[in-house]
Amino acid sequence: MGNGSVSRETRESGYLRECGRLGVRVLATLISTLNPSLMVIGDVTNIGHSPLDEIRSTVYGRSLPRAMRSLPVVLSELDRLSGVTGAGVLVAVGVLQTARLG
């Protein structure tokens, strides 16, 4: 049972690493396409600063240079509410832009 659980844990951590790599590729593509002025990583999983450094270096390495010139990549300070708060801000901005255009 010990060897089976070790190999399962190894396999699962491999899957997690691959998911992380794919996620960073998506982020790099979005950054190169949208050219944002700030990238905030929500800390809903309490990843801390060490994985954030890895995300930063990988995104910087995979994105177009003009998109990454002055892009700060920071950890959210909103704790578990970061996703909900960010979605709310996006909705509010969208509604206000629509109202201004109409």
HUFENPE-V272068 format. One record per helix or strand of 3 or more residues. SS is the DSSP state (alpha for helix, beta for strand). FROM is the first residue (numbers start at 0). LEN is the number of residues. If there is no record, write none. Layout:
SS/FROM/LEN, SS/FROM/LEN
This chain:
alpha/1/33, beta/37/4, alpha/47/15, alpha/64/4, beta/71/4, alpha/78/23
